[in-house]
Amino acid sequence: MKRRDFLSTATAASLATLAGTRAARAEDKVKWAVFTPDREVTYLTVMRPYAEAVQRQTNNALTVEFFPNGGLGRNPAQQPQLVLDGVADIAWVIPSYTPGRFAENEVLELPGVFNNLREATTVSSRLIQRNVLRGYDDFFVIGLFCTAPYSIHTNFPVNSIADLRGKKIRASSAIESAGIRALGAVPVGMPVTEIPEAMTRRAIDGATSHMSPLFDFGLERVTNNHFFIRLGVVPLAILMSKRRFDALPAASQAALRQHAGEGLGNVFSDSIGRYNDELLQRLRDNPRHRVVMPSDAEQAAAQQALAAVRDEWVARTPRNRELKAELDAELARVRAATRS
């Protein structure tokens, strides 16, 4: 072979090899959409550590590029579609913001079922691992978590359920709306990102929330009364495109699986549980805020009202009865393990 031809062939081969390497690396980079701020606690203590663990296990053969602050789309309700459309490979999702897509999550949202964040998250992790909950066929579920039971935060004094009568209270889902109505208030649906402006305009009188959004989304600036009646929880999810997951090398799939599921749920429960405790103490220490823990009698009255919401949902369809039975059985196992 002539020297000129040899050099041309070698150069072409080198360029082809380099291009192939770059293509392989590009194919193994996944985009993660996060509509919340880059200082939000779940992003810092759950999402980023998960991505770092996966990257370490694959020696960076699989890399994750985050797009927080709505970098790939700011609308919380559009996050699952970003994944399905290929705009993102992974997204932080609040399933109740897309009614109908994850309809069976409603069993997790029933008011008065869970006592705390950890048991709700463990139950949800196990139900999704066992494929009990339908609606996730197009996704690889990295994690399905739950918030702590929601409480009610207002800019007027609330000492009992009676003080809520006729007040407009933001709710995050249809099930939560039913719970608000059962307590005598008027539910108004809206994403958490819209609450501060709605409170300022007096479009609502208060909002349901767990602890984190109070500070992460500025709700503590527009509320001063915090009524810790135990409502339902809200599921939260990290979802990956099933098609994108299936296209990855086996080693990358194994790493994603190994750090996902109930183990990641435990990380969520630990980090968010600590954060919630810190925020509650911050509220107690601030003289501008009033923390109200309802009496046992008040809690019992609320639970009696909320039981009607649970019963009505269970009676609606045979499938609802099946889902509630599955949840009750898993919850009993979790509580038995906690007592032992």
C-alpha positions as CSV (number, residue, x, y, z in Angstrom):
1,M,0.0,0.0,0.0
2,K,1.3,3.4,-0.9
3,R,2.2,5.6,2.1
4,R,-0.3,8.3,1.1
5,D,-3.1,5.7,0.9
6,F,-2.0,4.1,4.2
7,L,-2.1,7.4,6.0
8,S,-5.5,8.3,4.5
9,T,-6.8,4.9,5.6
10,A,-5.3,5.1,9.1
11,T,-6.6,8.7,9.6
12,A,-10.1,7.6,8.4
13,A,-10.0,4.7,10.8
14,S,-8.9,6.8,13.7
15,L,-11.6,9.4,13.0
16,A,-14.2,6.6,12.7
17,T,-13.1,5.1,16.0
18,L,-13.2,8.5,17.7
19,A,-16.6,9.2,16.3
20,G,-17.8,5.8,17.4
21,T,-16.5,6.5,20.9
22,R,-18.2,9.8,21.0
23,A,-21.4,8.3,19.8
24,A,-21.3,5.6,22.4
25,R,-20.8,8.2,25.1
26,A,-23.6,10.3,23.8
27,E,-25.9,7.3,23.8
28,D,-25.0,6.6,27.4
29,K,-25.7,10.1,28.6
30,V,-29.2,10.6,30.1
31,K,-31.0,13.9,30.6
32,W,-32.8,14.4,33.9
33,A,-35.6,17.0,34.0
34,V,-36.2,18.7,37.4
35,F,-38.9,21.4,37.5
36,T,-38.0,22.3,41.1
37,P,-35.2,24.7,42.2
38,D,-31.6,23.4,42.3
39,R,-31.5,24.0,46.0
40,E,-34.6,21.9,46.7
41,V,-33.8,19.2,49.3
42,T,-35.0,16.2,47.3
43,Y,-32.8,17.2,44.4
44,L,-29.8,17.6,46.6
45,T,-30.2,14.6,48.9
46,V,-31.9,12.0,46.8
47,M,-31.6,12.7,43.0
48,R,-28.0,13.8,42.8
49,P,-26.6,11.1,45.1
50,Y,-28.5,8.5,43.2
51,A,-27.1,9.7,39.9
52,E,-23.6,9.8,41.4
53,A,-23.9,6.3,42.7
54,V,-24.9,5.0,39.3
55,Q,-22.1,6.8,37.6
56,R,-19.6,5.4,40.0
57,Q,-20.8,1.9,39.5
58,T,-20.5,2.2,35.7
59,N,-17.2,4.0,35.9
60,N,-19.0,6.9,34.1
61,A,-20.0,4.8,31.2
62,L,-23.4,6.1,32.0
63,T,-23.6,9.8,32.9
64,V,-26.5,11.9,34.0
65,E,-27.0,15.5,33.0
66,F,-29.4,17.4,35.2
67,F,-31.7,20.2,34.1
68,P,-33.1,21.7,37.4
69,N,-35.1,24.9,37.6
70,G,-37.3,23.7,34.8
71,G,-34.5,23.6,32.3
72,L,-36.3,21.2,30.0
73,G,-39.8,22.4,31.0
74,R,-41.2,24.3,33.9
75,N,-44.8,23.0,34.0
76,P,-45.0,20.3,36.7
77,A,-47.9,18.7,34.9
78,Q,-45.9,18.1,31.8
79,Q,-43.0,16.2,33.3
80,P,-44.2,12.6,32.4
81,Q,-44.8,13.8,28.8
82,L,-41.3,15.2,28.6
83,V,-40.0,11.7,29.2
84,L,-42.4,10.0,26.7
85,D,-41.6,12.6,24.0
86,G,-37.8,12.1,24.5
87,V,-37.2,15.7,25.6
88,A,-35.9,14.1,28.9
89,D,-34.9,10.6,29.8
90,I,-35.7,10.9,33.5
91,A,-38.0,13.3,35.3
92,W,-39.0,14.2,38.8
93,V,-42.8,13.8,38.7
94,I,-45.8,14.6,40.9
95,P,-48.2,12.0,39.5
96,S,-51.4,13.7,40.7
97,Y,-50.7,16.7,38.5
98,T,-51.5,14.5,35.5
99,P,-55.0,13.2,36.3
100,G,-55.9,9.8,34.8
101,R,-52.3,8.8,33.8
102,F,-51.5,7.2,37.2
103,A,-55.1,6.8,38.4
104,E,-54.3,3.8,40.7
105,N,-52.0,6.0,42.8
106,E,-55.3,7.3,44.4
107,V,-55.2,4.3,46.8
108,L,-52.0,5.8,48.3
109,E,-53.6,9.3,48.6
110,L,-56.6,8.1,50.7
111,P,-56.8,10.4,53.8
112,G,-56.0,9.1,57.2
113,V,-54.3,5.9,56.1
114,F,-50.6,6.5,56.9
115,N,-49.1,7.8,60.1
116,N,-45.9,9.1,58.7
117,L,-43.7,9.6,55.6
118,R,-41.6,6.4,56.1
119,E,-44.4,3.9,56.2
120,A,-46.1,5.6,53.3
121,T,-42.9,5.5,51.2
122,T,-42.1,1.9,52.1
123,V,-45.6,0.7,51.1
124,S,-45.6,2.6,47.8
125,S,-42.1,1.3,47.0
126,R,-43.2,-2.3,47.5
127,L,-46.5,-1.9,45.7
128,I,-44.7,-0.5,42.6
129,Q,-42.0,-3.2,42.8
130,R,-44.7,-5.9,42.8
131,N,-46.4,-4.2,39.8
132,V,-49.6,-3.7,41.8
133,L,-50.2,-0.2,40.6
134,R,-51.1,0.2,36.9
135,G,-50.2,3.1,34.7
136,Y,-46.4,2.8,34.6
137,D,-45.9,0.5,31.6
138,D,-44.1,3.1,29.6
139,F,-41.7,3.9,32.4
140,F,-38.9,2.4,34.4
141,V,-39.7,3.5,38.0
142,I,-36.6,4.6,39.7
143,G,-38.5,5.6,42.8
144,L,-42.0,6.0,44.1
145,F,-42.1,7.9,47.4
146,C,-44.7,9.6,49.5
147,T,-44.8,12.8,51.4
148,A,-45.6,13.0,55.1
149,P,-49.4,13.3,55.7
150,Y,-50.5,16.8,54.6
151,S,-51.6,19.4,57.0
152,I,-53.4,22.7,56.5
153,H,-51.6,26.1,56.4
154,T,-53.5,29.3,56.5
155,N,-53.3,33.1,57.1
156,F,-56.1,33.0,59.6
157,P,-56.3,31.2,63.0
158,V,-57.4,27.5,62.9
159,N,-57.9,25.7,66.2
160,S,-60.4,23.1,65.1
161,I,-62.1,21.6,62.0
162,A,-65.0,24.0,62.5
163,D,-62.7,27.0,61.7
164,L,-62.2,25.6,58.2
165,R,-65.8,25.7,57.2
166,G,-66.4,27.6,54.0
167,K,-62.7,28.5,53.6
168,K,-61.0,28.1,50.2
169,I,-58.2,25.6,50.7
170,R,-55.7,24.6,47.9
171,A,-55.7,20.8,47.3
172,S,-53.2,18.9,45.2
173,S,-55.4,16.0,43.9
174,A,-59.0,14.8,43.5
175,I,-58.7,12.6,46.6
176,E,-57.3,15.4,48.7
177,S,-60.1,17.7,47.4
178,A,-62.6,15.1,48.7
179,G,-60.9,15.2,52.1
180,I,-61.1,19.0,52.2
181,R,-64.8,18.9,51.4
182,A,-65.3,16.3,54.1
183,L,-63.8,18.8,56.6
184,G,-66.2,21.5,55.5
185,A,-63.9,23.6,53.4
186,V,-63.9,24.4,49.7
187,P,-61.0,22.7,47.7
188,V,-59.2,24.6,45.0
189,G,-56.8,22.6,42.8
190,M,-53.5,24.1,41.8
191,P,-49.8,23.2,41.6
192,V,-47.6,24.1,44.6
193,T,-45.7,26.6,42.5
194,E,-48.9,28.8,42.2
195,I,-49.8,28.9,45.9
196,P,-47.8,32.0,47.1
197,E,-49.4,34.2,44.4
198,A,-52.8,32.8,45.0
199,M,-52.5,33.5,48.7
200,T,-51.3,37.0,48.1
201,R,-54.3,37.7,45.8
202,R,-56.6,36.1,48.3
203,A,-57.8,33.6,45.7
204,I,-57.4,31.0,48.4
205,D,-57.4,31.2,52.2
206,G,-55.0,28.4,52.9
207,A,-53.2,25.4,51.4
208,T,-52.6,21.8,52.2
209,S,-48.9,20.9,52.3
210,H,-46.3,18.8,53.9
211,M,-43.4,20.5,55.5
212,S,-40.8,20.8,52.7
213,P,-42.8,23.0,50.2
214,L,-43.5,25.5,53.0
215,F,-39.9,26.7,52.8
216,D,-38.9,25.4,49.4
217,F,-41.6,27.2,47.6
218,G,-42.1,30.2,49.9
219,L,-45.4,29.2,51.5
220,E,-44.1,30.1,54.9
221,R,-44.0,33.8,53.7
222,V,-47.8,33.9,53.0
223,T,-49.1,31.7,55.9
224,N,-48.7,31.9,59.7
225,N,-51.1,29.3,61.1
226,H,-50.2,25.6,60.8
227,F,-52.9,23.1,61.6
228,F,-51.4,19.6,61.8
229,I,-54.5,17.6,61.2
230,R,-53.5,14.4,59.4
231,L,-54.7,14.3,55.8
232,G,-53.5,12.0,53.0
233,V,-50.1,11.8,51.5
234,V,-49.1,12.6,47.9
235,P,-47.0,10.2,45.8
236,L,-43.8,11.5,44.2
237,A,-41.9,9.7,41.5
238,I,-38.7,9.5,39.6
239,L,-39.6,8.1,36.2
240,M,-37.3,7.0,33.3
241,S,-38.4,6.2,29.8
242,K,-38.7,2.5,29.6
243,R,-37.6,2.6,26.0
244,R,-34.5,4.6,26.9
245,F,-33.8,2.2,29.8
246,D,-34.1,-0.9,27.6
247,A,-31.7,0.6,25.1
248,L,-28.9,0.9,27.6
249,P,-26.1,-1.7,28.1
250,A,-26.9,-4.4,30.7
251,A,-24.3,-2.9,33.1
252,S,-26.0,0.5,33.1
253,Q,-29.4,-1.1,33.6
254,A,-28.1,-3.1,36.5
255,A,-26.6,0.0,38.1
256,L,-29.9,1.9,37.7
257,R,-31.8,-1.0,39.2
258,Q,-29.4,-1.6,42.1
259,H,-29.7,1.9,43.6
260,A,-33.5,2.3,42.8
261,G,-36.6,1.0,44.5
262,E,-37.1,0.5,48.3
263,G,-33.4,1.3,49.0
264,L,-33.8,4.8,47.4
265,G,-37.1,5.1,49.3
266,N,-35.2,4.7,52.5
267,V,-32.7,7.4,51.5
268,F,-35.8,9.6,50.7
269,S,-37.4,8.8,54.1
270,D,-34.1,9.5,56.0
271,S,-33.3,12.8,54.3
272,I,-36.7,14.2,54.0
273,G,-37.7,13.1,57.5
274,R,-34.8,14.9,59.0
275,Y,-35.5,18.0,56.9
276,N,-39.2,18.0,58.0
277,D,-38.2,17.8,61.6
278,E,-35.8,20.8,61.2
279,L,-38.5,22.8,59.5
280,L,-41.1,22.1,62.1
281,Q,-38.7,23.3,64.8
282,R,-38.1,26.4,62.7
283,L,-41.8,27.1,62.7
284,R,-42.0,26.6,66.4
285,D,-39.1,28.9,67.1
286,N,-40.5,31.7,64.9
287,P,-43.0,34.0,66.9
288,R,-44.7,34.9,63.7
289,H,-45.9,31.4,63.2
290,R,-48.4,29.4,65.2
291,V,-48.2,25.6,65.2
292,V,-51.4,23.8,66.2
293,M,-51.3,20.1,67.1
294,P,-55.0,19.0,67.3
295,S,-56.1,17.1,70.4
296,D,-56.9,13.4,70.2
297,A,-60.6,14.2,70.1
298,E,-60.1,16.6,67.2
299,Q,-58.0,14.1,65.3
300,A,-60.7,11.4,65.9
301,A,-63.4,13.8,64.6
302,A,-61.3,14.4,61.5
303,Q,-60.7,10.8,60.9
304,Q,-64.4,10.0,61.3
305,A,-65.1,12.6,58.5
306,L,-62.3,11.3,56.3
307,A,-63.4,7.7,56.7
308,A,-66.4,8.5,54.5
309,V,-64.0,9.5,51.7
310,R,-62.1,6.2,52.0
311,D,-65.3,4.1,52.1
312,E,-66.8,5.9,49.1
313,W,-63.6,5.4,47.0
314,V,-63.4,1.7,47.9
315,A,-67.0,1.1,47.0
316,R,-66.6,2.8,43.6
317,T,-65.2,-0.2,41.7
318,P,-64.1,-3.8,42.4
319,R,-60.5,-2.8,41.4
320,N,-60.5,-0.1,44.1
321,R,-61.4,-2.8,46.7
322,E,-58.5,-4.9,45.4
323,L,-56.1,-2.0,45.6
324,K,-57.1,-1.1,49.1
325,A,-56.8,-4.7,50.3
326,E,-53.2,-4.8,48.8
327,L,-52.3,-1.6,50.5
328,D,-53.7,-2.7,53.9
329,A,-51.8,-6.0,53.7
330,E,-48.5,-4.3,52.9
331,L,-49.1,-1.6,55.5
332,A,-49.7,-4.3,58.1
333,R,-46.4,-6.0,57.2
334,V,-44.5,-2.7,57.5
335,R,-46.0,-1.9,60.9
336,A,-45.4,-5.4,62.2
337,A,-41.7,-5.1,61.2
338,T,-41.5,-1.7,62.9
339,R,-42.9,-3.2,66.2
340,S,-40.7,-6.2,66.2
